[in-house]
Amino acid sequence: ISVKVVGYADQVGFQPGTKLYRRIVEEAGDALPKEWEARRKYFNQRLSELRAQAIADYLEQLIYRDILPQERTHVEKLVRGAGEELPPNLKPPYPYQDPRRRRCNIYSTITAK
């Protein structure tokens, strides 16, 4: 079973001091941009990656628990963060805070052998 998850984020900045903010800052270390717009884009890129990874991990757990035992199947996870890119098929208007931009698209393929 192949599961591809693409995460997206809007263009809203982050609140300093939150758990997620601290996690991203800690992970980034010296790679965290200093300039505000570059930093916002960095945070939203990382957020989209974390969203996609969480969904992919959850789907993997569901597949192994509810569909096929782990010894009878293999789940291949493909995870991509699209950051502030516009999701496909998003029709205007799409303001920078549009909730339709905060989402994950899930694609799956099941192959029997």
C-alpha positions as CSV (number, residue, x, y, z in Angstrom):
1,I,0.0,0.0,0.0
2,S,1.4,3.3,-1.0
3,V,0.2,6.4,0.8
4,K,1.3,9.9,-0.4
5,V,0.3,12.8,1.7
6,V,0.9,16.5,0.7
7,G,0.6,19.1,3.5
8,Y,-0.1,22.8,2.9
9,A,-0.1,25.9,5.1
10,D,-1.5,29.4,4.7
11,Q,0.7,32.5,4.9
12,V,-0.1,33.3,8.5
13,G,2.9,33.7,10.9
14,F,3.4,31.9,14.1
15,Q,2.9,32.9,17.7
16,P,6.2,32.9,19.6
17,G,6.2,30.8,22.7
18,T,3.9,28.1,21.6
19,K,5.0,24.4,21.8
20,L,5.1,24.1,18.0
21,Y,7.1,27.4,17.6
22,R,9.7,26.2,20.2
23,R,10.0,22.8,18.4
24,I,10.6,24.3,15.0
25,V,13.1,26.8,16.4
26,E,15.0,24.1,18.3
27,E,15.0,21.7,15.2
28,A,16.2,24.5,12.9
29,G,19.1,25.8,15.1
30,D,21.3,28.1,13.1
31,A,19.4,27.4,9.9
32,L,16.4,29.5,11.0
33,P,16.2,32.6,8.8
34,K,16.6,36.0,10.6
35,E,14.4,38.0,8.2
36,W,10.7,37.9,9.1
37,E,9.3,36.9,5.7
38,A,11.9,34.2,5.1
39,R,11.3,32.9,8.7
40,R,7.5,32.8,8.2
41,K,8.0,30.8,5.0
42,Y,10.4,28.5,6.8
43,F,7.9,27.9,9.6
44,N,5.0,27.3,7.2
45,Q,7.1,24.9,5.1
46,R,8.0,22.9,8.3
47,L,4.3,23.0,9.5
48,S,3.1,21.6,6.2
49,E,5.7,18.8,6.5
50,L,4.7,18.0,10.1
51,R,1.0,17.9,9.1
52,A,1.7,15.5,6.2
53,Q,3.9,13.3,8.4
54,A,1.3,13.1,11.2
55,I,-1.5,12.1,8.7
56,A,0.8,9.5,7.0
57,D,1.8,8.0,10.4
58,Y,-1.9,7.8,11.4
59,L,-3.0,6.1,8.2
60,E,-0.2,3.6,8.6
61,Q,-1.4,2.7,12.1
62,L,-5.0,2.4,10.8
63,I,-4.0,0.1,7.9
64,Y,-1.9,-2.2,10.1
65,R,-4.6,-2.2,12.9
66,D,-7.8,-2.4,10.8
67,I,-7.0,-3.7,7.3
68,L,-4.0,-6.0,7.2
69,P,-1.5,-7.1,9.8
70,Q,2.0,-5.8,9.4
71,E,3.5,-9.2,8.6
72,R,1.1,-9.5,5.5
73,T,1.6,-6.0,4.0
74,H,4.0,-3.1,3.6
75,V,3.0,0.5,3.8
76,E,5.2,2.9,1.8
77,K,4.8,6.5,3.0
78,L,5.6,9.4,0.7
79,V,5.4,12.7,2.6
80,R,5.7,16.2,1.1
81,G,5.3,19.6,2.6
82,A,4.2,22.2,0.1
83,G,4.5,25.1,2.4
84,E,2.6,28.2,1.3
85,E,1.9,26.8,-2.2
86,L,-1.7,27.0,-3.2
87,P,-3.4,23.5,-3.1
88,P,-4.7,22.2,-6.4
89,N,-8.2,23.2,-7.4
90,L,-8.4,26.0,-5.0
91,K,-10.7,28.6,-6.6
92,P,-10.3,32.3,-6.0
93,P,-10.6,34.2,-3.8
94,Y,-7.8,32.7,-1.8
95,P,-6.7,35.2,0.9
96,Y,-3.5,34.5,2.8
97,Q,-5.5,33.2,5.8
98,D,-8.0,31.1,3.8
99,P,-8.7,27.9,5.8
100,R,-8.8,26.0,2.5
101,R,-5.0,26.4,2.4
102,R,-4.5,24.6,5.7
103,R,-5.0,21.0,4.6
104,C,-3.4,17.7,3.5
105,N,-4.2,15.9,0.3
106,I,-4.0,12.1,0.6
107,Y,-3.3,9.8,-2.4
108,S,-3.2,6.0,-2.1
109,T,-2.4,3.0,-4.2
110,I,-3.1,-0.6,-3.2
111,T,-1.3,-3.3,-5.1
112,A,-2.0,-7.0,-4.6
113,K,0.7,-9.6,-5.1
